[in-house]
Amino acid sequence: LTAVRSLHPSISIQQLWSSMEEFPGRRVSFPNEIVDSFNNSPRLSSSEVVAVTSTSFEEDGETRNKLRQQSTQLRRRASLAVSLAHTLSDKQIQKEEKSSILKKIVNLLASRYDEADIKLVFIVIIIPCLLSVWYSAAILFPPQARDKFGLLLWDDGELIFNDADQPVICPRPSICSEGILQIILISTARMTAFAAYVFMGVTFLSKMHFTVHLLSTSYIRTYVPFESLHHFHTSAGKIFAGLAVLHTIAHYIRYIVRQDVDQLGTMVHISGLIGILTMLTVVLCMTSAIKRFKNSVGRFEKRLNTHWLFILLCIALCFHHWRTRVITLVFFGLWCLDYIYGVIFCTFSLEVVELLPLPGDSGVQMLFTNPKGFRPKSGEYIKVQLPWLTHGGNEWHPFSIYLRESTQRGLNAVQEDLRNLHRADSDRKESGDISLEEFIGLVLLSDFVDESIDAPRSLLVEEAREDLSNMYPTTQVFINPVGDWSKGLVKDVKEQKQLRACWVKGPYTSPYFVAREFSHLILTASGIGITPALGVMGQYPGYSRTKILVWSTRDANMLKFFAPLIRDAHLAVVFYTGKEKLSAKEVKKICLNGNIYIQQSRPKSLPGTIASIIVQFEKFLNRTRVETIEDIDQRNKASWCILYCGGSVRIRDDLRDFSKKSRVNFEYEMFDW
């Protein structure tokens, strides 16, 4: 009893002995004083249990004499108690294992989606999947079951028993099944098919770009995270393919068991085989494994063209089954209507475009006046087609946009520095004589205090009186030479081979669209990923948002070119990692464009830097005594958002882990299609 009590401190003696019915032997009762003593006994460790039982059974003479008189019964009871203790422990372990599995599932969802995304997954995916699978399960019930349980069973049952008392389901030849094994296989095939319908719908609907862009400015955006739909698309597509593979495997095993080779020549099998092969091709061409072959099948254009094979998949599904045909035509038809709308009303011809090559072959600046009907917002992106390009003139490529035009000023700064290439080595040194924390303190005191009201200046939002949605008449795109298409563009522009006309399509909603939901923005970027950050800073001027830029770059020309645009940030922290150090004169000139702090090395910890910035701003703006990000009230954390754009998976993962631990909002855009 002591052993059981130590393993399960909360169990009462009544529960103990009532549980012993599952063991051989008869139940017994104890006097009340023993019951009270047992229920009030202290918790003991395993070593103490051994000591107590050893003393009770071997060392105490009086107890030993009593035990000898009732040895048979007591030994049986002791054995039963030990067995019960192990059984209860095993049950506890099983509960903990089940709980651990559930926790792992929850943690997996939490690692990929935030709270709003999880709610959407539950409403749009989990509930429809359960309903769809339950509808498919009705076939496993007897024919008369629907008459008795019409509210629960939404389709006719097909389960009967033959003369050999074997279960049989055979509503049509393609799914006839006899025996337990075949019933299990057809159940697997049927349920995976019905679950796949839901993921097929999510896959199509999440790529209705122009409908999404329209709804993203409506009240529906409070319930649907439109900025995350690309992640939903990729996940849903992979699960759709996985369910289709399980569906196919279950049917093939059933064909082998039934030795039903006649089904291999039917339209159901042929269309299904074409569909599964096409689906695997469509999904695999977008995986990271294929992307590694950048010079062959991994090229973006080849992968994108291969992805269009989903049209063949839809055609094959239309011949597979009448239900599959209806569901496919509904979702594919909605996507087609959205695509046609985008081609007709959201694709614009640009007659005059400024294409400006940057020194050092670091990229091309593209600028154009917004055509009628084209109403972009910073943080969005467009697709560009340049028909006159020597190679790839028929290809569409996505680029982030920004609207505030300061191109010529940045270009002049780069060109002036290039005319002064002969710098003395002694003139090169690390930027700044103060730490980042001290620099932030000076920025807060100089820019965020209004002495007239003795309060943070961010409380005064003059921009509320302005039209922020239509501030700039032009749109700019910066194209960095990282692929064959962009390198060819840089070459053609540099050689004056370009024409001025081109096509743009969009705009499209991006993860940076979520910036409007938050008061304080930390815009992190690496390389050319600064483009959407600049767009957001230009979209929300003044103190309508707190804008903090954290940028890592190794290109000095890019840093100098974008410096005039950085002035829109209340604080800009630049980690310059180029091989050739900037001189003190260059650093000073760049810093004249705003509150810019330049460190000519990588940060020791990017999440640590961001945490320090948030803490300092919170202490000043909200006048709270916090020392770490964990000390900040969650209501205040909810007003912060970290946005990242760039090509570094490591930075993205570090920031995502930091977001989960600190409970600060995080979104990212990598264009890693």
C-alpha positions in Angstrom: 0.0 0.0 0.0 2.9 2.4 0.8 4.4 1.6 -2.6 1.1 2.4 -4.4 0.6 5.5 -2.3 4.1 6.8 -3.2 3.6 6.2 -6.9 0.1 7.7 -6.9 -0.2 10.2 -4.0 -3.7 11.3 -5.0 -5.3 7.8 -4.9 -7.6 6.9 -2.1 -7.8 3.4 -0.5 -11.4 3.0 -1.8 -10.2 3.7 -5.4 -7.3 1.3 -4.9 -9.3 -1.7 -3.8 -12.2 -1.0 -6.2 -9.6 -1.2 -9.0 -8.4 -4.6 -7.8 -11.4 -6.3 -9.4 -9.4 -6.8 -12.5 -6.9 -9.0 -10.5 -7.5 -12.5 -9.2 -8.5 -12.9 -5.6 -11.3 -11.5 -3.5 -11.9 -8.0 -2.4 -11.2 -7.1 1.2 -12.2 -4.3 3.6 -10.1 -2.4 6.1 -11.0 -0.8 9.5 -11.6 3.0 9.3 -8.4 3.8 11.2 -6.3 2.0 8.5 -8.2 3.8 5.8 -7.5 7.2 7.4 -3.9 6.3 8.0 -3.4 5.3 4.4 -5.1 8.3 2.9 -3.1 10.7 5.1 0.3 8.9 4.7 3.2 11.0 3.6 4.7 10.9 0.1 7.8 8.7 0.0 10.6 8.2 -2.5 11.3 4.8 -4.0 14.3 4.3 -1.6 12.1 5.2 1.4 9.5 2.7 0.2 12.1 0.0 0.1 13.3 0.9 3.6 9.7 0.9 5.0 8.7 -2.4 3.5 12.0 -4.0 4.5 11.5 -2.8 8.1 7.9 -3.9 8.1 8.5 -7.4 6.7 11.9 -8.3 8.2 13.0 -6.2 11.1 9.9 -5.6 13.3 9.4 -8.8 15.2 5.8 -8.1 16.3 4.8 -7.3 12.7 6.6 -10.4 11.5 4.6 -12.6 13.9 1.3 -11.1 12.8 2.3 -11.6 9.2 3.1 -15.2 9.7 -0.4 -15.8 11.0 -1.9 -14.4 7.9 0.9 -15.0 5.4 -1.1 -16.4 2.6 -3.6 -13.6 2.4 -1.2 -10.8 3.0 1.4 -12.0 0.5 -1.4 -12.3 -2.1 -2.6 -8.8 -1.3 1.0 -7.4 -1.4 1.5 -9.1 -4.8 -1.7 -7.6 -6.1 -0.8 -4.2 -4.8 2.6 -4.3 -6.5 0.9 -5.4 -9.8 -1.7 -2.7 -9.4 1.1 -0.1 -8.9 2.8 -1.2 -12.1 -0.5 -1.2 -14.0 -1.3 2.3 -12.8 2.2 3.5 -13.6 1.9 2.0 -17.1 -1.4 3.8 -17.6 0.1 7.0 -16.4 3.0 6.6 -18.8 0.6 6.0 -21.6 -1.3 9.1 -20.7 1.9 11.1 -20.6 3.0 9.7 -24.0 -0.4 10.6 -25.5 -0.2 14.0 -24.0 3.4 14.3 -25.3 2.2 13.5 -28.8 -0.6 16.1 -28.7 2.0 18.6 -27.4 4.3 17.8 -30.3 1.4 18.3 -32.8 0.5 21.6 -31.2 4.2 22.7 -31.1 4.5 21.7 -34.8 1.5 23.9 -35.7 2.8 26.7 -33.5 6.2 26.5 -35.2 4.7 27.0 -38.7 1.7 29.2 -37.9 0.8 31.9 -35.5 -2.4 32.0 -33.5 -4.5 33.6 -36.2 -3.2 31.1 -38.8 -4.0 28.2 -36.5 -7.6 29.4 -36.1 -7.8 29.6 -39.9 -6.4 26.0 -40.2 -9.0 24.8 -37.8 -11.9 26.5 -39.5 -10.9 26.1 -43.1 -9.1 22.8 -43.1 -9.6 20.6 -40.0 -13.4 21.0 -39.6 -14.1 20.5 -43.4 -11.8 17.5 -43.4 -13.6 15.9 -40.5 -17.0 16.5 -42.1 -15.8 15.3 -45.5 -14.2 12.1 -44.0 -17.3 11.4 -41.9 -19.5 11.8 -45.1 -17.3 9.2 -46.8 -17.5 6.8 -43.8 -21.3 6.4 -44.3 -20.6 3.7 -46.9 -19.2 1.5 -44.1 -22.6 1.2 -42.4 -25.5 -1.2 -43.3 -28.0 0.1 -45.9 -30.8 0.6 -43.3 -28.5 2.7 -40.9 -29.3 6.0 -42.7 -33.0 5.6 -42.0 -32.4 5.3 -38.3 -29.6 7.9 -38.0 -30.4 10.4 -40.8 -28.9 13.3 -38.9 -25.6 11.5 -38.5 -25.2 9.6 -41.8 -25.5 11.7 -44.9 -25.1 9.0 -47.5 -26.4 5.5 -48.0 -24.6 2.6 -46.3 -23.3 -0.2 -48.5 -22.0 -2.8 -46.0 -23.6 -6.2 -46.2 -22.5 -9.8 -45.4 -22.3 -12.6 -47.9 -23.1 -16.3 -47.4 -19.7 -16.9 -45.8 -20.5 -14.1 -43.3 -17.8 -11.9 -44.8 -18.3 -8.1 -45.0 -18.9 -6.9 -48.5 -19.0 -3.4 -50.1 -19.7 -3.2 -53.8 -21.7 -0.1 -55.0 -19.7 -0.2 -58.2 -17.0 -2.5 -59.7 -14.1 -0.1 -59.2 -14.4 -0.2 -55.4 -15.8 -3.7 -54.7 -14.2 -5.2 -51.6 -14.7 -8.4 -49.7 -13.2 -9.3 -46.3 -11.7 -7.3 -43.5 -8.5 -6.5 -45.3 -10.2 -5.2 -48.4 -12.7 -3.2 -46.4 -9.8 -1.5 -44.6 -8.0 -0.8 -47.9 -11.1 0.7 -49.5 -11.9 2.7 -46.4 -8.3 4.2 -46.5 -8.7 5.0 -50.2 -12.1 6.6 -49.8 -11.3 8.7 -46.7 -8.0 10.0 -48.2 -9.8 11.0 -51.3 -12.5 12.9 -49.5 -9.9 14.6 -47.3 -7.9 15.5 -50.4 -10.9 17.5 -51.7 -10.4 20.0 -48.9 -6.7 20.5 -49.6 -7.3 20.8 -53.3 -9.7 23.6 -52.5 -7.2 25.4 -50.3 -4.5 25.0 -52.9 -6.6 26.7 -55.6 -8.3 29.4 -53.5 -5.1 30.5 -51.8 -3.7 31.4 -55.3 -6.6 33.6 -56.4 -4.3 36.6 -56.2 -6.6 39.4 -57.4 -9.5 38.3 -55.3 -7.1 38.1 -52.3 -5.8 41.6 -53.0 -9.4 42.9 -53.2 -10.4 41.2 -49.9 -7.2 42.2 -48.1 -8.5 45.8 -47.8 -11.9 44.6 -46.4 -13.0 43.7 -42.9 -12.5 40.0 -43.8 -8.8 40.5 -43.3 -9.4 40.5 -39.5 -10.3 36.8 -39.8 -8.2 35.7 -42.8 -4.4 36.2 -42.7 -4.1 37.0 -46.5 -0.4 37.7 -46.1 0.2 34.1 -45.2 -1.7 32.4 -47.9 1.4 31.4 -49.9 2.5 29.3 -46.9 -0.9 27.7 -46.8 -0.7 27.0 -50.6 2.6 25.2 -50.3 1.6 23.1 -47.2 -1.8 22.3 -48.7 -0.3 21.2 -52.0 2.1 18.8 -50.3 -0.6 17.3 -48.2 -2.9 17.0 -51.2 -0.2 15.1 -53.0 0.5 12.9 -50.0 -3.2 12.0 -49.6 -3.3 11.2 -53.3 -0.3 8.8 -53.0 -2.0 7.0 -50.1 -5.2 6.8 -52.1 -3.3 5.3 -55.0 -1.3 2.8 -52.9 -4.5 1.6 -51.1 -6.2 0.9 -54.4 -3.2 -0.9 -55.9 -2.9 -3.2 -52.9 -6.6 -4.0 -53.1 -6.2 -4.8 -56.8 -3.4 -7.2 -56.0 -5.4 -8.8 -53.1 -8.4 -9.2 -55.4 -6.3 -10.1 -58.4 -8.5 -7.7 -60.3 -6.4 -6.9 -63.3 -9.5 -5.8 -65.3 -9.6 -2.5 -63.4 -6.2 -1.5 -64.9 -7.8 -0.9 -68.3 -10.7 1.3 -67.0 -10.9 5.1 -67.4 -10.9 5.4 -63.6 -7.4 3.7 -63.4 -5.9 5.5 -66.4 -7.1 8.9 -65.3 -5.9 8.3 -61.8 -2.5 7.1 -62.9 -2.0 10.2 -65.1 -3.3 12.4 -62.3 -0.9 11.0 -59.6 2.1 11.2 -61.9 1.3 14.7 -62.9 0.7 15.7 -59.3 4.0 14.4 -58.1 5.7 16.3 -60.9 3.9 19.5 -60.0 4.8 19.3 -56.3 8.4 18.0 -56.6 9.4 20.7 -59.1 9.0 23.3 -56.3 10.8 21.4 -53.6 14.2 22.5 -52.2 15.8 19.4 -53.6 15.1 20.4 -57.2 16.0 24.1 -56.5 19.6 23.0 -55.9 20.1 22.3 -59.6 20.1 26.0 -60.5 21.8 25.5 -63.9 19.4 22.9 -65.2 16.0 21.7 -63.9 16.2 23.9 -60.9 16.0 27.2 -62.8 13.0 29.2 -61.7 11.6 29.5 -65.2 11.7 25.7 -65.8 10.2 25.0 -62.4 7.4 27.5 -63.0 6.6 26.2 -66.4 6.5 22.6 -65.0 4.2 23.8 -62.3 1.6 24.7 -65.0 1.1 20.9 -65.5 -1.5 21.2 -62.8 -3.9 21.9 -65.7 -3.3 18.4 -67.0 -3.9 17.2 -63.5 -7.3 18.9 -63.4 -8.2 17.4 -66.8 -7.3 13.9 -65.5 -9.4 14.4 -62.4 -12.4 15.3 -64.5 -12.4 11.8 -66.0 -11.8 10.0 -62.7 -15.2 10.1 -61.1 -18.3 12.3 -61.4 -17.8 13.7 -57.8 -14.1 14.4 -58.5 -15.1 16.1 -61.7 -17.7 18.4 -60.0 -15.3 19.4 -57.2 -12.4 20.0 -59.5 -14.4 22.1 -61.9 -15.7 24.3 -59.0 -12.3 25.1 -57.6 -10.4 25.2 -60.9 -13.2 27.3 -62.4 -12.9 29.9 -59.6 -9.2 30.1 -60.0 -9.6 30.6 -63.8 -12.0 33.4 -63.3 -9.6 35.2 -61.0 -6.7 34.6 -63.4 -8.7 35.9 -66.4 -9.6 39.0 -64.4 -6.0 39.6 -63.6 -5.0 39.3 -67.3 -7.7 41.7 -68.5 -7.9 44.3 -65.7 -4.7 44.1 -63.7 -2.0 43.8 -66.5 -0.7 47.2 -67.6 1.3 48.3 -70.6 4.0 50.9 -69.7 5.0 53.0 -72.6 7.8 54.9 -70.9 10.0 53.3 -68.2 13.2 54.6 -66.7 15.8 51.9 -66.5 18.9 53.1 -64.6 22.1 51.0 -64.4 23.9 51.3 -61.1 27.7 51.6 -60.9 29.6 48.4 -60.2 26.9 46.3 -62.0 25.1 46.1 -58.7 21.6 46.3 -60.3 19.1 48.2 -62.3 16.6 50.7 -61.0 13.2 50.6 -62.8 10.9 53.6 -62.4 7.5 54.3 -64.1 4.5 56.5 -63.6 1.5 54.6 -62.2 -0.9 53.9 -65.1 -4.6 54.5 -64.7 -6.2 51.9 -62.5 -2.9 50.8 -61.0 -3.0 51.7 -57.2 -0.1 50.0 -55.5 0.7 50.2 -51.8 4.2 49.9 -50.3 5.0 46.4 -49.1 3.2 44.8 -52.1 4.9 43.3 -55.2 4.4 43.2 -58.9 5.4 41.0 -61.8 7.4 42.4 -64.6 7.8 41.3 -68.3 10.3 42.9 -70.6 9.5 41.8 -74.2 12.7 43.4 -75.7 15.1 41.5 -73.4 17.6 39.4 -75.4 16.9 36.3 -73.3 13.7 35.7 -71.3 11.6 38.4 -72.9 8.4 36.3 -72.4 9.0 35.6 -68.7 7.3 37.2 -65.7 9.4 37.9 -62.6 8.2 39.2 -59.2 9.7 42.2 -57.5 8.9 44.2 -54.3 7.9 47.8 -54.9 8.5 51.1 -53.2 6.9 54.4 -54.0 9.0 57.2 -52.7 11.4 58.4 -55.4 14.9 59.4 -54.4 16.8 57.5 -57.1 18.9 60.3 -58.6 20.1 61.5 -55.2 21.3 58.0 -54.3 22.9 57.5 -57.7 24.8 60.8 -57.4 26.2 59.7 -54.0 27.5 56.5 -55.5 29.0 58.2 -58.6 30.7 60.9 -56.4 32.3 58.2 -54.3 33.5 56.3 -57.3 35.4 59.3 -58.5 37.3 59.2 -55.2 38.5 55.6 -55.2 42.0 56.5 -54.0 41.5 56.5 -50.3 44.3 56.3 -47.7 44.2 53.2 -45.6 44.7 55.2 -42.5 41.4 56.9 -43.2 39.6 53.6 -42.7 38.2 52.7 -39.3 35.1 51.3 -37.6 32.1 53.6 -37.5 30.9 55.3 -34.4 32.5 56.0 -31.1 29.5 55.0 -29.1 27.6 51.7 -28.6 24.3 50.9 -30.2 22.5 51.3 -26.9 23.9 54.8 -26.4 23.0 55.7 -30.0 19.4 54.5 -29.5 19.2 56.6 -26.3 20.3 59.7 -28.2 17.7 59.0 -31.0 14.9 58.6 -28.5 15.8 61.9 -26.7 16.1 63.9 -29.9 13.3 62.5 -32.0 10.7 61.1 -29.6 10.2 63.9 -27.1 7.8 66.8 -27.5 8.6 69.2 -24.7 5.3 71.1 -25.2 3.3 68.2 -23.9 6.0 66.4 -22.0 5.2 63.1 -23.7 6.5 60.9 -26.5 6.1 62.6 -29.9 4.7 59.4 -31.3 1.3 60.4 -29.7 1.0 63.2 -32.3 0.1 61.6 -35.6 -0.3 64.5 -38.1 -0.4 61.8 -40.9 -3.9 61.0 -39.8 -4.9 64.1 -41.7 -3.3 63.0 -44.9 -4.1 60.5 -47.6 -1.5 57.9 -47.2 -3.0 55.6 -49.9 -2.3 58.0 -52.8 0.9 59.9 -51.9 3.2 59.0 -54.7 2.6 59.1 -58.5 5.5 56.7 -59.4 6.5 53.2 -58.6 10.1 51.9 -58.3 11.6 48.4 -58.5 15.2 47.5 -57.8 16.5 44.5 -59.7 19.5 42.8 -58.3 21.6 40.6 -60.7 21.3 37.1 -59.0 19.9 35.0 -61.9 20.2 34.6 -65.6 17.2 36.9 -66.3 18.3 39.7 -64.1 22.0 39.4 -65.2 20.9 39.6 -68.8 18.8 42.7 -68.0 21.8 44.4 -66.4 23.9 43.6 -69.4 21.3 44.9 -71.9 20.7 48.1 -70.0 24.4 48.8 -69.6 24.9 48.3 -73.4 22.0 50.5 -74.2 20.0 47.7 -75.8 16.9 48.2 -73.9 13.6 49.6 -75.1 11.2 51.6 -72.9 8.0 49.7 -73.2 7.2 46.7 -70.9 4.3 45.0 -69.0 3.6 44.9 -65.3 1.0 42.8 -63.5 -0.4 43.3 -60.1 -0.1 44.5 -57.5 -0.1 41.4 -55.3 -0.5 41.2 -51.5 2.7 40.2 -49.6 3.5 39.4 -46.0 4.5 43.0 -45.6 0.9 44.0 -46.0 0.4 43.1 -42.3 2.5 46.2 -41.3 -0.7 48.3 -41.2 -1.9 46.2 -38.2 1.0 47.2 -35.9 2.2 50.4 -34.2 5.9 49.5 -34.0 7.7 47.8 -37.0 11.2 46.2 -37.0 12.1 45.9 -40.6 14.9 43.4 -41.0 16.5 42.7 -44.3 19.5 41.2 -46.0 20.8 42.5 -49.3 18.2 43.6 -51.8 15.5 42.4 -49.3 15.6 46.1 -48.1 13.2 47.0 -50.9 9.9 46.1 -49.2 11.2 47.6 -46.0 11.8 50.9 -47.8 8.3 50.7 -49.2 6.7 50.3 -45.8 8.7 53.2 -44.4 7.7 55.5 -47.3 4.0 54.4 -46.9 3.8 55.4 -43.3 5.7 58.7 -42.9 6.3 60.6 -39.7 5.1 59.0 -36.5 2.2 57.1 -38.0 4.3 54.0 -37.3 7.5 53.5 -35.4 9.9 52.3 -38.1 13.2 50.6 -37.2 15.4 49.2 -39.9 17.9 46.4 -39.3 19.8 45.7 -42.5 22.7 43.4 -43.3 24.6 44.1 -46.6 28.0 43.5 -48.1 27.5 45.8 -51.1 28.9 49.3 -50.5 27.3 50.8 -53.6 23.9 49.4 -52.6 24.3 51.0 -49.1 25.2 54.4 -50.6 22.4 54.2 -53.2 19.7 53.4 -50.7 21.0 55.8 -47.9 18.7 58.7 -49.0 15.7 56.4 -48.6 16.8 55.2 -45.2 16.0 58.6 -43.8 12.3 57.5 -43.5 13.3 55.2 -40.6 13.3 56.5 -37.1 16.3 54.2 -36.4 18.5 52.4 -39.0 21.0 49.8 -37.8 23.2 48.7 -40.7 25.6 45.7 -40.4 28.0 46.2 -43.3 29.9 42.9 -44.0 31.8 43.9 -47.3 35.4 42.8 -47.7 36.5 46.4 -48.2 35.9 48.5 -45.2 34.1 51.9 -45.4 36.2 54.9 -44.5 35.3 57.2 -41.7 34.4 59.9 -44.3 32.1 57.5 -46.1 30.4 56.4 -42.9 29.8 60.0 -41.9 28.4 60.9 -45.3 26.0 57.9 -45.2 24.9 58.8 -41.6 23.9 62.3 -42.7 20.8 60.8 -44.3 19.2 60.0 -40.9 19.5 58.2 -37.6 21.8 55.6 -39.1 24.2 53.4 -37.0 26.8 51.4 -39.0 28.7 48.5 -37.6 31.2 47.0 -40.0 30.8 43.4 -38.9 28.1 40.9 -38.3 26.0 41.2 -35.2 26.9 38.8 -32.3 23.2 37.9 -32.2 20.6 39.4 -34.4 17.7 38.3 -32.2 19.6 39.8 -29.2 20.0 43.1 -31.0 16.3 43.2 -31.8 15.4 42.3 -28.3 17.6 45.2 -27.0 16.0 47.7 -29.3 12.5 46.7 -28.3 13.3 46.9 -24.6 14.9 50.4 -25.0 11.9 51.7 -27.0 9.4 50.2 -24.5 11.2 51.8 -21.5 11.1 55.2 -23.2 7.7 55.2 -25.0 5.7 53.6 -22.3 7.8 54.7 -19.4 8.0 51.2 -17.9 10.7 49.6 -15.9 11.7 46.6 -18.0 15.1 45.1 -18.4 14.4 42.1 -20.7 11.9 41.4 -23.4 10.2 38.9 -21.1 9.4 41.7 -18.7 7.3 43.6 -21.3 3.6 43.3 -20.9 2.1 41.1 -23.6 -0.4 43.8 -24.6 2.6 46.0 -25.4 4.3 43.2 -27.2 1.3 42.8 -29.4 1.9 46.2 -30.9 5.3 45.1 -32.3 6.0 43.2 -35.5 9.2 41.9 -37.0 9.3 41.7 -40.8 12.1 40.0 -42.7 12.9 39.9 -46.4 16.0 38.4 -47.9 17.6 35.1 -49.0 19.0 33.9 -45.7 17.2 30.8 -44.3 19.3 31.0 -41.1 18.2 34.6 -40.4 14.6 33.6 -41.0 14.8 30.6 -38.7 16.6 32.6 -36.0 13.9 35.4 -36.1 11.1 32.9 -36.2 12.5 31.1 -33.1 12.9 34.4 -31.4 9.3 35.3 -32.2 8.0 32.1 -30.7 10.0 32.5 -27.5 9.3 36.3 -27.0 5.8 36.2 -28.4 6.5 39.1 -30.8 4.7 39.0 -34.1 6.8 37.9 -37.1 6.2 37.7 -40.9 8.7 37.1 -43.7 9.0 37.1 -47.5 11.8 35.3 -49.3 10.5 34.8 -52.9 11.9 31.3 -52.6 9.5 29.9 -55.2 
